[in-house]
Amino acid sequence: MHDIPANAHKVLIPANEPVIIISRTVAAPRELVFRCYTEPQHLVRFWGPHGSTMPVCELDLRPGGVWRQVLRFPGMAEFPVTYVFLEIVPPERIEMRDAPHGTRFGDELPPPKMISTTTLEAVDGQTLVTVKIRFDTISARDATAATDFVKVITESDARFAAYVAELPRV
């Protein structure tokens, strides 16, 4: 997977596994990419598709911690989303699952419908970002793939690449 040029996505949807895998190389060091993916002051600047904003971003970065967000779309339509962190390995891995909106740390949860694992791999001063979304069934994966789900992720990635390019390198 190291052959992904900057600003290009590689999308893989295996026929026999309930996953969607999206990879992209970002022209920024891994530690900076990790901070941007885990700090609200950064996330509100790029998370979501073109034209969206994130007026709510509350993040408790620890296993069992909750990330509550509200995406606002043109015309003021809002979409609340809640994730629970399963694993955090700075600066290389973030794993989270879907959760009912309003979930709090320690709440008992229903089985996940999807688990998202983001890995960050340092490659020649850049970062290979791979997001693997595992669904509970292949039919759920296929139904999601038939929507704008992948487009939303790739647009958010494009917003991120533009945002991180403007950040100072420390």
C-alpha positions as CSV (number, residue, x, y, z in Angstrom):
1,M,0.0,0.0,0.0
2,H,3.0,2.4,0.0
3,D,2.4,3.3,-3.7
4,I,-0.4,5.8,-3.0
5,P,0.5,9.3,-4.2
6,A,-0.3,12.3,-2.0
7,N,-3.9,13.6,-2.6
8,A,-5.0,10.2,-4.1
9,H,-7.3,7.7,-2.4
10,K,-7.2,4.0,-2.7
11,V,-10.5,2.4,-1.9
12,L,-10.8,-1.4,-1.4
13,I,-14.1,-3.3,-0.8
14,P,-13.3,-7.0,-0.6
15,A,-16.0,-9.3,-1.9
16,N,-15.8,-11.8,1.0
17,E,-15.2,-9.5,4.0
18,P,-17.6,-6.9,5.6
19,V,-15.1,-4.0,5.3
20,I,-14.4,-0.8,3.4
21,I,-10.7,0.2,3.4
22,I,-9.7,3.7,2.4
23,S,-6.0,4.8,2.2
24,R,-4.4,8.1,1.5
25,T,-0.9,9.6,1.9
26,V,-0.8,12.9,3.7
27,A,2.1,15.3,3.3
28,A,2.6,15.7,7.1
29,P,4.5,13.9,9.8
30,R,2.6,11.1,11.7
31,E,2.6,12.9,15.1
32,L,0.9,16.0,13.6
33,V,-1.6,13.8,11.8
34,F,-2.4,12.0,15.1
35,R,-2.9,15.3,17.0
36,C,-5.2,16.6,14.3
37,Y,-7.3,13.4,14.4
38,T,-7.5,13.5,18.2
39,E,-7.8,17.2,19.3
40,P,-11.2,19.0,18.9
41,Q,-9.6,22.3,17.9
42,H,-8.3,20.5,14.8
43,L,-11.2,18.2,14.1
44,V,-13.7,21.0,13.8
45,R,-11.7,22.5,11.0
46,F,-11.8,19.5,8.6
47,W,-14.0,16.6,9.7
48,G,-17.0,16.1,7.4
49,P,-17.7,16.5,3.7
50,H,-17.4,19.7,1.8
51,G,-19.8,22.4,3.0
52,S,-20.3,20.9,6.4
53,T,-19.3,22.3,9.8
54,M,-19.0,20.7,13.2
55,P,-20.6,23.0,15.8
56,V,-20.3,20.3,18.5
57,C,-17.1,18.3,19.1
58,E,-16.7,16.7,22.6
59,L,-13.9,14.2,22.8
60,D,-12.7,12.0,25.7
61,L,-9.7,10.3,24.2
62,R,-9.3,7.0,26.2
63,P,-10.6,3.5,25.7
64,G,-14.3,3.7,26.6
65,G,-14.2,7.5,26.1
66,V,-16.8,9.1,23.9
67,W,-16.6,11.4,20.9
68,R,-19.8,13.3,20.4
69,Q,-20.1,15.4,17.3
70,V,-22.8,17.2,15.4
71,L,-22.2,17.8,11.7
72,R,-24.2,20.7,10.2
73,F,-24.9,20.8,6.5
74,P,-26.0,23.7,4.3
75,G,-29.6,24.6,5.0
76,M,-28.9,23.9,8.7
77,A,-29.6,20.2,8.6
78,E,-27.8,18.6,11.5
79,F,-26.5,15.0,12.0
80,P,-25.4,13.9,15.5
81,V,-22.9,11.1,15.6
82,T,-21.4,9.4,18.7
83,Y,-18.4,7.1,18.8
84,V,-16.8,5.2,21.6
85,F,-13.0,4.7,21.6
86,L,-11.9,1.1,21.8
87,E,-8.1,1.5,21.4
88,I,-5.7,4.4,21.2
89,V,-2.0,3.9,20.4
90,P,-0.4,7.3,19.9
91,P,0.7,8.1,17.3
92,E,-0.2,5.1,15.2
93,R,-3.7,3.7,15.8
94,I,-7.2,4.9,16.7
95,E,-10.1,2.4,16.9
96,M,-13.7,3.4,17.6
97,R,-17.1,2.0,17.2
98,D,-20.6,3.5,16.6
99,A,-22.7,4.2,19.6
100,P,-26.2,5.6,20.3
101,H,-26.2,9.4,20.5
102,G,-26.0,10.5,24.2
103,T,-23.7,7.6,25.2
104,R,-21.5,8.3,28.2
105,F,-18.2,6.8,29.4
106,G,-19.0,3.3,30.8
107,D,-22.4,3.0,29.4
108,E,-23.4,-0.5,28.3
109,L,-23.7,-0.6,24.5
110,P,-25.5,-2.7,22.0
111,P,-23.4,-4.7,19.6
112,P,-21.5,-2.4,17.1
113,K,-22.8,-1.9,13.6
114,M,-19.4,-0.7,12.6
115,I,-15.9,-0.4,14.0
116,S,-13.5,2.0,12.4
117,T,-9.7,1.5,12.8
118,T,-7.4,4.3,11.6
119,T,-3.7,3.5,11.3
120,L,-1.0,6.1,10.7
121,E,2.2,4.9,9.2
122,A,5.2,7.2,8.8
123,V,6.6,7.0,5.2
124,D,9.4,9.3,4.2
125,G,8.2,12.3,6.3
126,Q,4.6,11.8,5.2
127,T,1.9,9.7,6.7
128,L,0.0,6.8,5.1
129,V,-3.5,7.0,6.7
130,T,-5.6,3.8,6.4
131,V,-9.1,3.7,7.6
132,K,-10.7,0.2,7.8
133,I,-14.4,0.2,8.6
134,R,-15.7,-3.2,9.6
135,F,-19.5,-3.7,9.4
136,D,-21.5,-6.3,11.2
137,T,-22.5,-7.9,7.9
138,I,-21.6,-7.8,4.3
139,S,-25.1,-6.6,3.4
140,A,-24.7,-3.7,5.8
141,R,-21.4,-2.9,4.2
142,D,-22.9,-3.1,0.7
143,A,-25.9,-0.9,1.7
144,T,-23.4,1.7,3.1
145,A,-21.2,1.5,0.1
146,A,-24.2,2.3,-2.1
147,T,-24.6,5.6,-0.3
148,D,-22.3,8.6,-0.3
149,F,-20.4,7.1,2.6
150,V,-17.0,6.8,0.8
151,K,-17.5,10.2,-0.8
152,V,-18.0,11.7,2.6
153,I,-14.8,10.2,3.9
154,T,-12.7,11.1,0.9
155,E,-14.1,14.7,1.0
156,S,-13.2,14.9,4.7
157,D,-9.7,13.6,3.8
158,A,-9.3,16.3,1.2
159,R,-10.4,19.0,3.7
160,F,-7.8,17.5,6.1
161,A,-5.0,17.5,3.6
162,A,-5.7,21.2,2.9
163,Y,-5.9,22.0,6.6
164,V,-2.8,20.2,7.6
165,A,-0.8,21.8,4.8
166,E,-1.4,25.2,6.4
167,L,-0.2,24.1,9.9
168,P,3.3,25.0,11.1
169,R,5.7,22.0,11.5
170,V,7.2,21.9,15.0
